[in-house]
């Protein structure tokens, strides 16, 4: 059992979420009309769908609502909030199951979320939506198929999808794109697979920022980092593609643009236990020439020989994504999650020599099947309060940084 480790980060409070501390990658804040701050959390797996936590006093978080999934073979790993509206992604364990899609909720009364719309992407070849990105009223992007999308390889099943939700009761497909060669009807050959760690050519994160509404920044798992031109929302075009897999071990998760510095941060997710797919890195890319991304460094990692044997996953995962709204935004400080290595904070003011400046690793939470913390995601609000979540049982950690 490893004890708490920390540098320049302190624990304010922890909440086990009524015994359902298994949290995914959906962390978002609602500024409710009554003045409360509600943190919405997606669960990694059944039986719970999402949880709302009043974090108006971060030292005393209170669960105000927790909902159930329809069955244990579906997950709602991702959610996002704009105003009083929340989008939730549903992904099934097997192809052809339901519900597989994206549900829209009215959360104007946070204790009583009300379903107001649903986009159904179920089909014999679909597991539904893995991720949603919803930062601008009226538009939503997702890692999800349309009902008629049949991939050549089953794991290529979640392309880039944009929905017009100006009428949230009737989400409408606006934009849909997949990498050529991954659809069953494509004339192009299927793209090459990683010889050992193939996880599919499909989207993970699908970020679109108000600063560049004509661009989508996509982590395409085995396909690496991609930038789409979505200025014409009916005809997206690939403008940039950077893929280090192989020789790197695959699974690009997040592509974070730093617009003022012409840089991109790209994280690769660890998906195997005990360091089997080590190394999983966070890359710093020079994006001065948009269609020629060049790696210039990677964020330093804690020693694999120390962390990998602790149990569960060890390696990079997600980064705080500088989204609009009640969110910390920086082009020099990168906050990321590293499973059993906790939350790590890096200073990239010199992008050629990133430096670790803070970290927090909780002790193994009770009930963890890995015997270690597995910090899955992190969100930092505009006040610098850091919300980190555990994948299996640790629930919500509320932290403050001293940087």
Secondary structure, 3 states (H helix, E strand, C coil): CCCCEEECEEEEEEECHHHCCCEEEEEEEEECCCCCEEEEEEECCCCEEEEEEECCCCCCCEEEEEEECCCCCEECCCEEEECCEEEEEEEECCCCCCCCEEEEEECCCHHHCEEEEEEECCCCCCCECCEEEEEECCEEEEECCCCCCCECCHHHCCCEEEEECCCCCCCEEEEEECCCCCECCCCCCCCCCCCCCCCCECCCCEEEECCEEEEEEEECECCCEEEEECCCCCCCEEEEEECCECCECCCEEEEEEEHHHCEEEEEECCCCECCCCCCCCEEEEECCCCCCCEEEEECCCCCHHHHHHHCCEECCCCECCCCCCCCCCCCCEEEEECECCCEEEEECCCCCCCEEEEEEECCCCCCCCCCCCCEEEEEECCCCEEEEEECCCCCEEEEEECC
